[in-house]
Amino acid sequence: MDDTLIAALENDYTKAPISEQDRVMLDYVVQVTRDATRITPAHHETLRRVGFDDRGILQITLITAWFNYINRVADALGVGRAM
């Protein structure tokens, strides 16, 4: 990725020049991160509509959940904070 794309993604991924598939995936990732209890079959159907199969949806969900988990563990342990 080039620096311009990285900056656009960091600023606001919804306005970054990415494919519809990537935007839909990131919308799903954000929802899982904010409140996974609000994920519905409609979210999965939207992912399927842009080309993800069940295995891809599972992988996206597992990777998102793992990153959320490990970041919370690191935050709780103070990893990266000055002591």
N, CA, C and O of each residue as an XYZ file, in Angstrom:
332
protein
N       0.837     -1.192      0.000
C       0.000      0.000      0.000
C       0.876      1.247      0.000
O       1.967      1.271      0.570
N       0.372      2.260     -0.646
C       1.136      3.495     -0.653
C       0.722      4.376      0.529
O      -0.320      4.156      1.145
N       1.540      5.359      0.828
C       1.313      6.229      1.982
C       0.000      6.991      1.894
O      -0.642      7.233      2.916
N      -0.408      7.372      0.696
C      -1.659      8.118      0.517
C      -2.856      7.254      0.913
O      -3.768      7.723      1.594
N      -2.849      6.001      0.487
C      -3.935      5.093      0.832
C      -3.957      4.823      2.326
O      -5.023      4.818      2.942
N      -2.801      4.601      2.907
C      -2.725      4.356      4.350
C      -3.295      5.549      5.114
O      -4.070      5.368      6.053
N      -2.923      6.750      4.726
C      -3.430      7.959      5.385
C      -4.943      8.067      5.224
O      -5.638      8.435      6.171
N      -5.458      7.752      4.043
C      -6.902      7.818      3.806
C      -7.645      6.802      4.666
O      -8.711      7.100      5.203
N      -7.084      5.607      4.796
C      -7.704      4.585      5.638
C      -7.687      4.989      7.100
O      -8.672      4.784      7.809
N      -6.597      5.553      7.555
C      -6.500      5.995      8.947
C      -7.451      7.150      9.229
O      -8.025      7.232     10.315
N      -7.619      8.034      8.267
C      -8.473      9.204      8.449
C      -9.947      8.816      8.476
O     -10.664      9.181      9.408
N     -10.407      8.081      7.466
C     -11.807      7.662      7.380
C     -11.925      6.622      6.277
O     -12.004      6.958      5.095
N     -11.936      5.362      6.676
C     -11.942      4.295      5.678
C     -13.162      4.377      4.753
O     -13.106      3.907      3.617
N     -14.268      4.971      5.231
C     -15.469      5.032      4.401
C     -15.300      5.969      3.210
O     -16.064      5.898      2.247
N     -14.304      6.844      3.274
C     -14.040      7.772      2.175
C     -12.760      7.417      1.419
O     -12.404      8.085      0.448
N     -12.083      6.387      1.856
C     -10.831      5.977      1.211
C     -11.137      5.311     -0.134
O     -12.212      4.740     -0.314
N     -10.199      5.384     -1.069
C     -10.395      4.770     -2.388
C     -10.139      3.259     -2.341
O      -9.091      2.776     -2.771
N     -11.123      2.530     -1.810
C     -11.013      1.070     -1.702
C     -12.203      0.441     -2.419
O     -13.182      1.115     -2.741
N     -12.102     -0.841     -2.658
C     -13.172     -1.555     -3.354
C     -14.409     -1.660     -2.468
O     -14.331     -1.507     -1.249
N     -15.546     -1.921     -3.098
C     -16.779     -2.140     -2.336
C     -16.609     -3.328     -1.395
O     -17.088     -3.293     -0.262
N     -15.932     -4.375     -1.855
C     -15.719     -5.556     -1.025
C     -14.935     -5.188      0.235
O     -15.292     -5.617      1.332
N     -13.882     -4.407      0.088
C     -13.093     -3.998      1.257
C     -13.909     -3.116      2.195
O     -13.818     -3.259      3.414
N     -14.711     -2.198      1.634
C     -15.516     -1.311      2.469
C     -16.559     -2.101      3.252
O     -16.758     -1.857      4.442
N     -17.226     -3.046      2.592
C     -18.221     -3.877      3.271
C     -17.568     -4.693      4.379
O     -18.113     -4.820      5.475
N     -16.386     -5.249      4.080
C     -15.670     -6.006      5.098
C     -15.339     -5.119      6.293
O     -15.540     -5.524      7.438
N     -14.838     -3.920      6.039
C     -14.476     -3.025      7.136
C     -15.704     -2.545      7.907
O     -15.628     -2.357      9.121
N     -16.830     -2.343      7.230
C     -18.073     -2.008      7.935
C     -18.426     -3.122      8.917
O     -18.804     -2.856     10.058
N     -18.301     -4.358      8.472
C     -18.583     -5.520      9.321
C     -17.618     -5.580     10.500
O     -18.034     -5.802     11.637
N     -16.338     -5.383     10.230
C     -15.312     -5.409     11.280
C     -15.599     -4.335     12.340
O     -15.482     -4.595     13.537
N     -15.969     -3.150     11.900
C     -16.291     -2.074     12.839
C     -17.494     -2.466     13.694
O     -17.486     -2.252     14.906
N     -18.526     -3.038     13.074
C     -19.705     -3.434     13.847
C     -19.374     -4.536     14.851
O     -19.831     -4.489     15.993
N     -18.590     -5.521     14.440
C     -18.176     -6.580     15.370
C     -17.415     -5.968     16.544
O     -17.618     -6.360     17.694
N     -16.553     -5.023     16.255
C     -15.744     -4.389     17.292
C     -16.609     -3.554     18.228
O     -16.430     -3.607     19.445
N     -17.532     -2.796     17.686
C     -18.368     -1.913     18.519
C     -19.410     -2.679     19.315
O     -19.587     -2.427     20.507
N     -20.105     -3.616     18.666
C     -21.158     -4.370     19.352
C     -21.528     -5.583     18.513
O     -22.403     -5.519     17.649
N     -20.854     -6.675     18.782
C     -21.075     -7.898     18.004
C     -22.478     -8.464     18.203
O     -22.950     -9.238     17.371
N     -23.155     -8.089     19.298
C     -24.507     -8.606     19.523
C     -25.503     -8.060     18.517
O     -26.613     -8.580     18.405
N     -25.125     -7.020     17.782
C     -26.023     -6.431     16.784
C     -25.774     -6.971     15.371
O     -26.392     -6.515     14.410
N     -24.871     -7.941     15.254
C     -24.662     -8.587     13.960
C     -25.867     -9.485     13.679
O     -26.307    -10.252     14.535
N     -26.385     -9.366     12.460
C     -27.551    -10.157     12.054
C     -27.219    -10.926     10.783
O     -26.187    -10.685     10.157
N     -28.090    -11.846     10.405
C     -27.876    -12.537      9.132
C     -27.770    -11.573      7.942
O     -27.138    -11.902      6.938
N     -28.374    -10.402      8.046
C     -28.272     -9.423      6.962
C     -26.829     -8.976      6.747
O     -26.423     -8.739      5.609
N     -26.047     -8.858      7.822
C     -24.627     -8.504      7.689
C     -23.900     -9.580      6.877
O     -23.097     -9.267      5.998
N     -24.189    -10.844      7.178
C     -23.535    -11.949      6.469
C     -23.973    -11.979      5.008
O     -23.167    -12.268      4.124
N     -25.236    -11.684      4.755
C     -25.715    -11.646      3.372
C     -25.042    -10.529      2.587
O     -24.743    -10.697      1.405
N     -24.802     -9.398      3.228
C     -24.104     -8.295      2.563
C     -22.680     -8.715      2.212
O     -22.189     -8.408      1.126
N     -22.024     -9.412      3.124
C     -20.676     -9.918      2.841
C     -20.702    -10.913      1.681
O     -19.825    -10.890      0.818
N     -21.701    -11.778      1.667
C     -21.812    -12.748      0.570
C     -22.046    -12.038     -0.762
O     -21.492    -12.429     -1.790
N     -22.874    -10.991     -0.735
C     -23.207    -10.250     -1.962
C     -21.962     -9.686     -2.644
O     -21.912     -9.583     -3.869
N     -20.936     -9.313     -1.827
C     -19.716     -8.745     -2.420
C     -18.621     -9.783     -2.629
O     -17.491     -9.440     -2.979
N     -18.959    -11.060     -2.413
C     -18.018    -12.110     -2.796
C     -17.411    -12.962     -1.706
O     -16.602    -13.842     -2.001
N     -17.773    -12.733     -0.453
C     -17.222    -13.567      0.610
C     -18.091    -14.809      0.786
O     -19.319    -14.730      0.771
N     -17.436    -15.954      0.953
C     -18.171    -17.173      1.264
C     -18.161    -17.385      2.773
O     -17.596    -16.579      3.514
N     -18.778    -18.456      3.223
C     -18.871    -18.700      4.667
C     -17.498    -18.810      5.322
O     -17.298    -18.326      6.436
N     -16.560    -19.440      4.637
C     -15.208    -19.560      5.187
C     -14.572    -18.177      5.344
O     -13.938    -17.907      6.364
N     -14.731    -17.305      4.356
C     -14.198    -15.948      4.424
C     -14.833    -15.153      5.556
O     -14.145    -14.427      6.274
N     -16.145    -15.291      5.716
C     -16.843    -14.594      6.800
C     -16.332    -15.083      8.148
O     -16.118    -14.286      9.061
N     -16.138    -16.388      8.272
C     -15.588    -16.933      9.510
C     -14.192    -16.384      9.774
O     -13.882    -15.990     10.898
N     -13.359    -16.356      8.759
C     -11.993    -15.847      8.929
C     -11.991    -14.371      9.326
O     -11.239    -13.973     10.216
N     -12.815    -13.564      8.683
C     -12.904    -12.141      9.039
C     -13.341    -12.002     10.495
O     -12.775    -11.205     11.244
N     -14.340    -12.772     10.889
C     -14.864    -12.703     12.254
C     -13.814    -13.141     13.266
O     -13.630    -12.479     14.288
N     -13.125    -14.245     12.999
C     -12.112    -14.744     13.937
C     -10.939    -13.777     14.073
O     -10.466    -13.530     15.182
N     -10.474    -13.239     12.971
C      -9.346    -12.292     13.022
C      -9.750    -11.034     13.773
O      -8.984    -10.523     14.590
N     -10.949    -10.531     13.502
C     -11.434     -9.345     14.207
C     -11.535     -9.607     15.701
O     -11.070     -8.805     16.511
N     -12.141    -10.728     16.063
C     -12.298    -11.068     17.479
C     -10.940    -11.236     18.160
O     -10.756    -10.794     19.294
N      -9.991    -11.870     17.475
C      -8.675    -12.073     18.067
C      -7.973    -10.739     18.310
O      -7.408    -10.525     19.382
N      -8.004     -9.847     17.330
C      -7.370     -8.543     17.521
C      -8.036     -7.761     18.648
O      -7.350     -7.115     19.440
N      -9.369     -7.812     18.729
C     -10.057     -7.138     19.824
C      -9.648     -7.728     21.173
O      -9.403     -6.997     22.132
N      -9.578     -9.049     21.232
C      -9.183     -9.730     22.464
C      -7.756     -9.350     22.880
O      -7.525     -8.942     24.017
N      -6.819     -9.486     21.965
C      -5.416     -9.266     22.325
C      -5.154     -7.808     22.665
O      -4.319     -7.521     23.523
N      -5.847     -6.879     22.016
C      -5.699     -5.469     22.374
C      -6.234     -5.185     23.771
O      -5.650     -4.380     24.497
N      -7.316     -5.818     24.158
C      -7.845     -5.631     25.504
C      -6.908     -6.226     26.556
O      -6.728     -5.647     27.627
N      -6.321     -7.368     26.253
C      -5.345     -7.965     27.169
C      -4.157     -7.020     27.330
O      -3.720     -6.758     28.451
N      -3.637     -6.514     26.225
C      -2.492     -5.603     26.283
C      -2.853     -4.335     27.050
O      -2.058     -3.858     27.859
N      -4.043     -3.782     26.805
C      -4.475     -2.587     27.542
C      -4.562     -2.861     29.038
O      -4.118     -2.051     29.852
N      -5.138     -4.008     29.396
C      -5.304     -4.345     30.812
C      -3.965     -4.533     31.522
O      -3.840     -4.242     32.712
N      -2.976     -5.015     30.792
C      -1.648     -5.254     31.374
C      -0.739     -4.032     31.261
O       0.383     -4.037     31.767
N      -1.222     -3.001     30.604
C      -0.420     -1.790     30.473
C       0.676     -1.878     29.444
O       1.635     -1.107     29.485
N       0.546     -2.814     28.515
C       1.567     -2.946     27.477
C       1.604     -1.644     26.662
O       0.580     -1.153     26.187
N       2.802     -1.115     26.524
C       2.989      0.099     25.757
C       2.874      1.377     26.561
O       3.200      2.454     26.062
N       2.418      1.276     27.791
C       2.336      2.465     28.647
C       3.648      2.668     29.380
O       4.323      1.709     29.755
N       3.988      3.893     29.571
C       5.193      4.185     30.371
C       4.892      3.799     31.820
O       3.817      4.094     32.343
N       5.821      3.162     32.434
C       5.636      2.736     33.822
C       6.266      3.713     34.778
O       6.207      3.514     35.992
